[in-house]
């Protein structure tokens, strides 16, 4: 995969981050997500790819833009075909409520390199490079903590686990406390949390718990770039979710199997994320008169290179990044998407 695509990809997450950051603390989750999605969709047009969204905002009937199966990028005949996993605003409520940890994230790879994960729950365990090949989702949290502590040359009580703060994790939290590890509870954002286990400066060692399956694919793409590890298993609440998983993943797929990192994402991948509100790894967008600053990370699995990108955006030279410019660009893009959707419906 061309190196310049990795750096171009960050422009996409920057656009979504800037747009959604303007809504921070306004209490309107729908609008925060809408602004991120619209800005990201418009930004994709500059990428020289034939892109297909495989992890997105939902299926065509659920999302007007960035739906699963949507074509993005320049779409010229000579442009490479790419599968794309994205979350324009991971931590929608975090942004809307002005809380830490909201990010915009995109992963990209050649077709077939990322799992077409259904939008259902997944039990996950993720670690940084020291735990690669050590974790096993079939073992208990206590066993995994002891294995990771041994690999890191520390005691279990020196490890910190990061977990989504949900009632479904009450028993998990209690077991980890009994094992002696420290715990950091977060309200949302387990993609950010999984990646944070790879950065020693965060002080986080291992992610446990149940979150979204699409987020598991995004996390796997990032972890492949930095040598971390993740395993998951789909969680089904009813027969409808089982049927959906079978349809999305294929009639011959074993939807109950343990999903290792290579099952979730493999091969040559690029990953980009931009902070919206300041979190464990990334600072949020900071505005001033006629400009703003963004903080992003860009990764490539082929080289293992991780770049942090601190960008200053001058709105007098980038009018499309102003509130008015974004609004005009989004309105035109939404009009085109709506017309395309209407044509699709007519063809049906």
C-alpha positions as CSV (number, residue, x, y, z in Angstrom):
1,X,0.0,0.0,0.0
2,X,1.3,3.4,-0.9
3,X,2.9,5.4,1.9
4,X,1.1,8.6,0.9
5,X,-2.3,6.9,1.4
6,X,-1.5,6.6,5.1
7,X,-0.8,10.3,5.4
8,X,-3.7,11.3,3.2
9,X,-6.0,9.2,5.4
10,X,-5.4,11.4,8.4
11,X,-7.0,14.3,6.5
12,X,-10.2,12.4,6.6
13,X,-10.2,11.9,10.4
14,X,-9.1,15.5,10.9
15,X,-12.1,16.7,9.0
16,X,-14.5,14.6,11.0
17,X,-12.8,15.6,14.3
18,X,-13.0,19.3,13.5
19,X,-16.6,19.2,12.5
20,X,-17.8,17.2,15.5
21,X,-15.6,19.1,18.0
22,X,-17.7,22.2,17.3
23,X,-20.6,20.4,18.9
24,X,-18.7,19.4,22.1
25,X,-20.8,19.8,25.2
26,X,-23.9,20.8,23.3
27,X,-25.8,17.8,24.5
28,X,-27.0,16.7,21.1
29,X,-25.5,13.3,20.3
30,X,-27.3,13.0,17.0
31,X,-25.9,16.3,15.7
32,X,-22.4,15.5,16.9
33,X,-22.5,12.2,14.9
34,X,-24.1,13.8,11.9
35,X,-21.4,16.5,11.7
36,X,-18.6,13.9,11.9
37,X,-20.2,11.6,9.3
38,X,-20.9,14.4,6.8
39,X,-17.4,15.9,7.1
40,X,-15.7,12.5,6.8
41,X,-17.8,11.6,3.7
42,X,-16.9,14.8,2.0
43,X,-13.2,14.4,2.9
44,X,-13.0,10.9,1.4
45,X,-13.6,12.4,-2.1
46,X,-9.9,13.6,-2.2
47,X,-8.5,10.1,-1.7
48,X,-7.2,8.3,-4.8
49,X,-8.9,5.0,-4.0
50,X,-11.8,2.9,-5.0
51,X,-13.0,2.4,-1.5
52,X,-15.8,0.3,-0.1
53,X,-17.1,0.7,3.5
54,X,-17.1,-2.7,5.2
55,X,-17.5,-1.3,8.8
56,X,-19.6,1.8,8.9
57,X,-22.6,3.6,10.3
58,X,-24.9,0.7,9.5
59,X,-26.6,-0.8,6.5
60,X,-28.1,1.4,3.7
61,X,-31.5,1.5,5.3
62,X,-30.0,2.6,8.6
63,X,-27.6,5.3,7.6
64,X,-27.9,8.0,4.8
65,X,-24.1,8.2,4.5
66,X,-21.0,5.9,5.2
67,X,-23.3,2.9,5.2
68,X,-21.9,-0.6,4.8
69,X,-21.3,-1.1,1.1
70,X,-21.0,2.6,0.2
71,X,-18.4,3.5,-2.4
72,X,-16.0,6.3,-1.3
73,X,-12.9,7.9,-2.7
74,X,-12.1,9.3,-6.1
75,X,-13.2,6.1,-7.9
76,X,-11.0,6.4,-10.9
77,X,-10.3,3.2,-12.9
78,X,-6.6,3.3,-12.0
79,X,-7.2,3.8,-8.2
80,X,-6.6,0.8,-6.0
81,X,-9.6,-1.1,-4.5
82,X,-9.7,-0.7,-0.7
83,X,-11.9,-1.9,2.1
84,X,-12.5,0.7,4.8
85,X,-13.6,0.4,8.4
86,X,-14.5,3.6,10.1
87,X,-16.1,5.3,13.0
88,X,-16.4,9.1,12.3
89,X,-17.1,9.7,16.0
90,X,-16.3,7.0,18.5
91,X,-17.7,8.2,21.7
92,X,-20.7,10.1,20.5
93,X,-22.0,10.8,23.9
94,X,-18.5,11.7,25.1
95,X,-18.4,14.5,22.6
96,X,-22.0,15.6,23.1
97,X,-21.4,15.8,26.9
98,X,-17.9,17.3,26.7
99,X,-16.2,14.2,28.3
100,X,-12.7,12.8,27.5
101,X,-11.8,10.2,24.9
102,X,-13.9,10.9,21.8
103,X,-11.9,10.2,18.6
104,X,-12.5,9.9,14.8
105,X,-11.0,6.7,13.4
106,X,-10.5,5.0,10.0
107,X,-8.7,1.8,9.0
108,X,-8.0,0.8,5.4
109,X,-6.6,-2.2,3.6
110,X,-6.8,-4.2,0.4
111,X,-10.1,-6.0,-0.2
112,X,-10.7,-8.9,2.1
113,X,-8.3,-7.9,4.8
114,X,-10.9,-7.0,7.4
115,X,-13.7,-9.0,8.8
116,X,-17.2,-7.9,7.8
117,X,-18.3,-7.8,11.4
118,X,-22.1,-7.5,12.1
119,X,-23.1,-4.6,14.4
120,X,-23.6,-6.7,17.5
121,X,-21.7,-7.3,20.7
122,X,-18.3,-8.9,21.0
123,X,-16.4,-10.1,24.1
124,X,-12.8,-8.8,23.8
125,X,-9.4,-9.0,25.3
126,X,-6.6,-6.7,24.0
127,X,-3.0,-6.0,25.0
128,X,0.1,-4.2,23.8
129,X,3.1,-5.9,22.3
130,X,4.3,-7.5,25.5
131,X,1.2,-9.6,25.6
132,X,1.0,-10.7,22.0
133,X,0.5,-14.4,21.8
134,X,0.0,-14.6,25.6
135,X,-3.7,-13.8,26.0
136,X,-6.5,-16.3,25.4
137,X,-10.2,-15.3,25.6
138,X,-11.1,-18.9,26.5
139,X,-9.2,-18.5,29.8
140,X,-10.4,-16.6,32.9
141,X,-9.5,-12.9,33.4
142,X,-7.4,-14.0,36.4
143,X,-5.4,-16.5,34.3
144,X,-4.8,-13.8,31.6
145,X,-3.7,-11.3,34.2
146,X,-1.1,-13.7,35.6
147,X,0.1,-14.6,32.1
148,X,0.5,-10.9,31.2
149,X,2.2,-10.1,34.5
150,X,4.7,-12.9,33.9
151,X,5.4,-11.7,30.3
152,X,5.9,-8.1,31.5
153,X,8.0,-9.2,34.5
154,X,5.7,-7.5,37.0
155,X,3.2,-8.5,39.7
156,X,-0.5,-8.6,39.0
157,X,-1.2,-5.7,41.3
158,X,1.1,-3.6,39.1
159,X,-1.2,-4.1,36.1
160,X,-4.1,-1.8,35.1
161,X,-7.1,-3.2,33.3
162,X,-9.4,-0.9,31.3
163,X,-13.1,-1.8,31.1
164,X,-16.3,-0.2,29.8
165,X,-18.4,0.9,32.8
166,X,-21.4,-1.3,32.2
167,X,-23.5,-3.4,34.6
168,X,-22.9,-6.4,32.4
169,X,-19.3,-6.2,33.6
170,X,-20.0,-6.4,37.3
171,X,-18.8,-10.0,37.7
172,X,-15.7,-9.3,35.5
173,X,-14.8,-6.3,37.6
174,X,-15.2,-8.2,40.8
175,X,-12.9,-11.0,39.6
176,X,-10.2,-8.6,38.5
177,X,-10.4,-6.9,41.9
178,X,-9.9,-10.2,43.6
179,X,-7.0,-11.0,41.4
180,X,-5.4,-7.8,42.6
181,X,-5.1,-5.7,39.4
182,X,-6.0,-2.1,39.2
183,X,-9.0,-1.0,37.1
184,X,-9.8,2.1,35.0
185,X,-13.5,2.3,34.1
186,X,-14.5,4.3,31.0
187,X,-18.0,5.4,29.9
188,X,-17.4,4.7,26.1
189,X,-14.7,4.3,23.5
190,X,-13.1,0.8,23.6
191,X,-11.2,1.4,20.3
192,X,-9.3,4.2,22.0
193,X,-8.9,2.0,25.1
194,X,-7.5,-1.0,23.2
195,X,-4.9,1.1,21.4
196,X,-3.9,2.8,24.7
197,X,-2.7,-0.6,26.0
198,X,0.2,-0.3,23.5
199,X,1.4,3.1,24.8
200,X,3.5,2.8,28.0
201,X,2.7,6.4,28.9
202,X,-1.0,5.6,29.4
203,X,-0.2,3.1,32.2
204,X,-2.8,0.8,30.8
205,X,-2.0,-2.9,30.3
206,X,-5.1,-4.9,29.2
207,X,-8.6,-4.4,27.9
208,X,-11.4,-6.7,29.0
209,X,-15.1,-6.8,28.3
210,X,-18.0,-6.7,25.9
211,X,-18.3,-3.9,23.3
212,X,-19.2,-3.5,19.7
213,X,-18.0,-6.0,17.1
214,X,-17.2,-3.4,14.5
215,X,-15.0,-1.6,17.1
216,X,-13.1,-4.9,17.5
217,X,-12.2,-4.8,13.9
218,X,-11.0,-1.2,14.1
219,X,-8.9,-2.0,17.2
220,X,-7.4,-5.1,15.5
221,X,-6.3,-3.0,12.5
222,X,-4.5,-0.6,14.9
223,X,-3.0,-3.3,17.0
224,X,-1.6,-5.1,13.9
225,X,0.3,-1.9,13.1
226,X,2.0,-1.7,16.5
227,X,2.4,-5.3,17.4
228,X,-0.4,-5.7,20.0
229,X,-2.9,-8.4,20.2
230,X,-6.7,-8.9,20.5
231,X,-9.1,-11.8,20.6
232,X,-12.9,-11.7,20.5
233,X,-16.0,-13.8,20.3
234,X,-19.4,-12.6,19.1
235,X,-22.2,-12.3,21.7
236,X,-25.7,-13.0,20.6
237,X,-28.8,-11.8,22.5
238,X,-31.4,-13.4,20.2
239,X,-31.9,-15.5,17.1
240,X,-32.2,-12.4,15.0
241,X,-28.6,-11.4,15.8
242,X,-27.4,-14.8,15.0
243,X,-29.1,-14.7,11.6
244,X,-27.7,-11.3,10.9
245,X,-24.2,-12.4,11.7
246,X,-24.5,-15.4,9.5
247,X,-25.8,-13.3,6.6
248,X,-23.0,-10.7,7.0
249,X,-20.1,-13.1,7.6
250,X,-21.3,-15.8,5.1
251,X,-23.4,-18.9,5.3
252,X,-20.3,-21.1,5.8
253,X,-18.8,-19.0,8.6
254,X,-18.5,-20.3,12.1
255,X,-20.1,-17.4,13.9
256,X,-19.3,-18.9,17.4
257,X,-15.6,-19.3,16.9
258,X,-12.8,-17.5,18.8
259,X,-11.7,-14.6,16.6
260,X,-8.0,-14.0,16.7
261,X,-6.3,-10.8,15.6
262,X,-5.6,-12.2,12.1
263,X,-9.3,-13.1,11.7
264,X,-10.3,-9.6,12.5
265,X,-7.8,-7.7,10.4
266,X,-4.6,-8.9,8.6
267,X,-2.2,-8.0,5.8
268,X,-1.1,-4.5,4.8
269,X,-3.2,-2.0,6.7
270,X,-3.2,1.7,7.5
271,X,-4.9,3.3,10.5
272,X,-5.5,6.9,11.4
273,X,-7.2,8.5,14.4
274,X,-7.7,12.1,15.5
275,X,-8.7,13.3,18.9
276,X,-11.9,15.1,19.3
277,X,-12.0,15.5,23.1
278,X,-8.7,14.9,25.0
279,X,-8.2,11.3,26.1
280,X,-5.5,8.8,27.1
281,X,-3.5,9.1,23.9
282,X,-4.8,12.0,21.8
283,X,-5.5,15.6,22.6
284,X,-8.8,17.1,21.5
285,X,-9.4,19.8,18.9
286,X,-8.4,23.3,20.2
287,X,-10.0,26.3,18.4
288,X,-8.9,29.9,18.1
289,X,-9.8,32.8,15.9
290,X,-9.6,31.6,12.2
291,X,-8.1,28.2,13.0
292,X,-7.6,25.2,15.2
293,X,-5.1,22.5,16.2
294,X,-5.6,18.7,15.9
295,X,-3.6,15.8,17.3
296,X,-3.6,12.5,15.4
297,X,-1.9,9.2,15.1
298,X,-1.1,7.4,11.8
299,X,0.1,3.8,11.6
300,X,1.2,1.3,8.9
301,X,1.4,-2.4,9.5
302,X,3.9,-2.9,6.7
303,X,6.6,-0.9,8.4
304,X,5.3,-0.7,12.0
305,X,5.7,3.1,11.8
306,X,3.6,5.1,14.1
307,X,3.5,8.8,13.4
308,X,1.9,11.5,15.6
309,X,0.6,14.4,13.7
310,X,0.1,17.8,15.3
311,X,-1.6,20.0,12.7
312,X,-2.5,23.7,12.8
313,X,-5.3,24.5,10.4
314,X,-5.7,28.0,9.0
315,X,-9.3,28.6,8.2
316,X,-8.5,31.6,6.1
317,X,-6.6,29.3,3.7
318,X,-8.9,26.3,4.3
319,X,-12.4,27.8,4.0
320,X,-13.9,24.4,3.7
321,X,-12.9,23.8,7.4
322,X,-14.9,26.8,8.6
323,X,-18.4,26.1,10.0
324,X,-20.0,27.7,6.9
325,X,-17.7,25.9,4.5
326,X,-18.3,22.6,6.2
327,X,-22.0,23.2,6.1
328,X,-22.0,24.0,2.4
329,X,-19.9,21.0,1.5
330,X,-22.0,18.7,3.7
331,X,-25.3,20.0,2.2
332,X,-24.1,19.4,-1.3
333,X,-22.7,15.9,-0.4
334,X,-26.0,14.9,1.4
335,X,-28.0,16.1,-1.7
336,X,-25.9,13.9,-3.9
337,X,-26.2,10.9,-1.6
338,X,-29.9,11.4,-1.3
339,X,-30.3,11.5,-5.1
340,X,-28.2,8.4,-5.3
341,X,-30.3,6.6,-2.7
342,X,-33.5,7.6,-4.5
343,X,-32.1,6.2,-7.8
344,X,-31.2,3.0,-6.0
345,X,-34.8,2.7,-4.6
346,X,-36.2,3.4,-8.1
347,X,-34.0,0.6,-9.6
348,X,-35.3,-1.8,-6.9
